[in-house]
Amino acid sequence: MLESWFLAHPRKLGESYFAHQRAALMFSLHLFAAALACLVHALVPALFETTASRAIASLHARMVANRRKNPDVDTALRPMDSNQAVL
């Protein structure tokens, strides 16, 4: 159980537990900042008009770039083709 909960996913990505933890925490901080920008934007639409969307695009680009560095990453983790359906 310890293996599947804590180690299997980072290994699939070619990372140690702590390297994956650091990356995930950094992503969560960036997402939190984007969420705060969305909250302020909801209250005052003239503020942070593109902040959240730029943050999401930047995080996505970073994830895709990291996957390209490690070609052995599980194909289920790769970006979808443009002709794949989104549910």
Buried (B, 14 or more C-beta within 10 A) or exposed (E): EEEEEEEEBBEBBBBEEEEBEEBEEEEEEBBEEBEEBBEBBEEEEEEBEEBBEEBEEEBEEBBEEBBEEEEEBEEEEEEEEEEEEEE
